[in-house]
Amino acid sequence: MTDAVAAAAASPAAHPGLADSAFLKAARGEPVPHTPVWFMRQAGRSLPEYLRVREGVGMLESCMDPDLVVEITLQPVRRYGVDAAIFFSDIVLPLKAVGVDLDIKPGIGPVVASPVRTLADVEAIPDLTPEHVPFIAQAVEGLVGELAGTPLIGFAGAPFTVASYLVEGGPSKEHAKTKAMMFGAPEVWDALMRKIGGIAAAYLEVQVRHGASAVQLFDSWAGALTPQDYAQHVMPHSARVLAAAGELGVPRIHFGVGTSNLLPLMGEAGADVVGVDWRTPLADAIGRVGDRGVQGNLDPTLVFAPTEVMTARAAEVIEAGRAARGHVFNLGHGVIPSTDPDQLARLTDFVQSYPLA
Ligand code: CP3
């Protein structure tokens, strides 16, 4: 057993309930006591207790404060009793940690001061070592102590999605500069994807070594690509990150938005569970990902419908999920900030008490 596998195996032993958690069982394709549920962006602006602790504290600043990370990560677990916690951080945090000049602007997202355009720009970005992120190790350890039997999901941004912020300099609809580099400067592209992939793998390793029991790779904007371009220019890099996480012995979730056509490739990239957005019926997604688990995929706007409409649609998702090797219930993308937390509490209870087949 390598040190890393030993570390991963050691953390469930610290909390006997963890290995038997519904979330980890579903992620491994084992029979579950109930359909596990958590929500992407379950911590955040939809929660009044989040808005209170974030008052006057910048987003990146809060991600680097272990006490705040522990508190914010625990907030939705306390409120909803969800089956997993997701580490409170951001996909651009590891870049900030190695020294890239960037910020997360409220209502906008990540903004990079000097966008990456040349090979020299790529080479100027340091690789990530644990010494860059002591506050991450500290926050994960604090969390694992508090979470007891609830698994913690570590995460990283996938190379394509993170590259989009670095190359565009901020959020983008078309990802035009990013794809111009991908099509027109393959050696720069390859170096950039290797750089980001290495940072993502190292960042996930820190989270797992300190106690995260699963990881999710967010390739939110991969849906901008054709399957052919994804396979040629992106998939090998994401596959390296997922393989490195697999070496650590934890289940890997691979998620993107608008990825209906990419689902088979996102599975083949090395996912145990493929995250599905709400645009693809879950039954279709299950047919495309092969013998893997799925996560999703209720339309995040259904929380604004009457409760019985929301729960009827949730029931359809749960029923469809039975055909998969494992099903983790989630929304098809993040919680919308104006979501009523009471509605998510009702949804959590509904999913967890829904009868098994
Ligand atoms: O609860 C969780 O899901 C964990 C926390 C989390 C955040 N960002 C916190 C955050 C996670 C998993 C992310 C990942 C992330 N960040 C992604 C991939 C997931 C996805 O939604 O597709 C992406 C694309 C980003 C980049 C990013 N960071 C965006 C687009 C934004 C939103 C900008 C805005 O203000 O609308 C951020 C900021 C951010 N990350 C917030 C949170 C809670 C909001 C900032 C705030 O609360 O002030």
Residues whose N, C-alpha, C, O or C-beta is under 5 A from the ligand:
A	BS01	CP3	F39 M40 R41 Q42 A43 G44 R45 M59 I86 F87 F88 S89 D90 I91 I104 K105 P106 G107 I108 G109 P110 F218 S220 G334
